[in-house]
Each structure stands twice: as structure tokens, then as C-alpha cells.
Amino acid sequence: MLPSSRLDGLKAAFSKIGLPAWFIAIDLLWVAKPQVLGVDARHYQRAATAWLAGENPWAVTEAGIPYGAGPHTLLFYAPTSWLPIGVSTALWMVVGIAASIWLVRHLGLPLWWMLFPPLTHAIWNGNPQTVMLAFLVAGTAVSGALAAAVKLYAVLPLAFHPRRLAFAIVVLAVVLPLLPWQAYLDGGFSVGLRLTTAWNGSAWRVPLLLPPTLLALWILRRRGGEWFAIPAVFPATQFYYVSTALPALVDRRAIAALLALPVPLLTPFVVIGLAIGPWAKQQFERRDRRQRQAPEVSTPI
């Protein structure tokens, strides 16, 4: 067995050298593709501009992929629709970088955590996932409502905080009449279109995994389960959805290294694995408590 001092040294080396190097390797091999730089920022902006022009935003495609976000996201991009597409794309890229910097610093992490591949994926693509996550981590009712407005699936982690969820639903309902819900409904919530282009790394990929994953999230509800909810059980996920787990990975560096891999179904299995420990401990404590409370039975001589 290694001495504790040497083991601590290896852990420190992994955290300061090994983990960032691992992140960089995956980013270079899988994330940093020149052809998709800013693609989502451009796509979202074009969809919002089409909506303001009276067109169907879900008919807008980028690189052959149809727009798939919910109607409320259109409001987020409406103010920049008057800008040239190149300028608005660059602006939203900068906003995403700023949100990511705030996020990792707020979590008490060094800046190199921006290299966490799912987060880098969102930054590189210019996806508003970074802004949504920053709003969620801010942890207020208003920021929660803004997170749900940016990405409707933010209601999943908000479900772990009923008051914030209720406030978000009220805010979303207020602006609902302004949005093209009929076009969204006609497109089957756009899910049908996204299923053919999604990375689909959640338990929905193998529906039999849904019950144990949902049970595991419930077990972990006070241990960071809310942050795993989106990449674990939301249908038609993209790799950058895994960045939502970042707040739960601050003290789980080995799991962060695992979830850095763009491999489907990792998050559901990680969630189930994390839940087994607390569940087994709880069962052991219950059995031990029952044994201690059971009356002693004397054996006749």
C-alpha cells in the first residue's frame, strides 16, 4: 500500500496536471472542429430573426440540422436580430465565454475547468447552454426563471426546488402568448427532428435504464442529483448537456474525468453508481438499528 503522503501527492498531480491534460486531449480530438465554431450561436440567431420576420423558426437549418430549441429561447436572441449575423454570432460567443468564466470561478474552480469537454463543446459551438447553467448556479428564483427561458429543459433541475420551479412556470406563462407555440406543436415539439441528429447520451437511449436512473436521481436529491438530471434523463441530449453536471463534480475529479468522454450512457451509469453507495449505507444502518432494538432472547438451560 502506498504511504498517505505519496497518495496525496499523486492525487494533487492528477488534479493539477493529469486532469487538465486529459480535458485538452479530448477537446482537441473531439470538440475543437473548425467547421462547427459558433454554429449554434448562428443557428439560434437565424431562427429568432426568421420568427420576427413572420417565418417558421423550426424550418431554419444550419449544416443540415433543423433548429430544435423551445419557443422561449427565441426571446433571448430577439434583441440582437437587427445586427449582421456575423456580429451577433461573435457577440453571443463572447457572452458564452463570459458566462463560463463566471461559472467556474463561482464554483471555486481554476479557469482551466473551462476545458471540461462538455463545457468547451457548448463554448465552441456558441450554445446558450453556458448562460443557462450560469443562471441555474446563481440559485435565485429570478435566475431560475431566466434559465428556463433560455433552455426549457432547465425545469428538470428546478424540479428539485419547487418554489423556484413555480416561479419559473409563472414567468414562462406570462410571455407564452408572445411565442409561436402553434408552429412548435405542429413540429411535434421539434423532438422528432432532433432525435435524428442528437447525440442522445441519456437513459432515453435505452429506455430500460430510465426507472433505475430516475430512482438514483431521487436517492441523490440532496447530493447533487439535480445537476445530473438533464444529461441523465432528458431525451435527445447533446454532449454539451453533460456540462450541467459540473456543479456536482467540484469534489468528484475522477468522475469529471469519466464524464469528459463523449460516450453515450455514461451519465446514467454514473448516477446509478453514485446512488448505490448511499442506498447500501442506508440499508446497512437500518438493519443495524433493527438488530440493536430487537429484544434479547435468553436461551433456556
HUZI-V210014 format. One record per helix or strand of 2 or more residues. SS is the DSSP state (2 for helix, 1 for strand). FROM is the first residue (numbers start at 1). TO is the last residue. If there is no record, write none. Layout:
# HUZI-V210014
ss:SS from:FROM to:TO
ss:SS from:FROM to:TO
This chain:
# HUZI-V210014
ss:2 from:4 to:31
ss:2 from:34 to:36
ss:2 from:39 to:52
ss:2 from:57 to:59
ss:1 from:61 to:62
ss:1 from:65 to:66
ss:2 from:72 to:78
ss:2 from:85 to:106
ss:2 from:111 to:115
ss:2 from:117 to:125
ss:2 from:129 to:138
ss:2 from:141 to:150
ss:2 from:152 to:158
ss:2 from:162 to:178
ss:2 from:181 to:186
ss:2 from:188 to:195
ss:2 from:203 to:206
ss:2 from:209 to:219
ss:2 from:225 to:233
ss:2 from:239 to:249
ss:2 from:253 to:259
ss:2 from:266 to:293
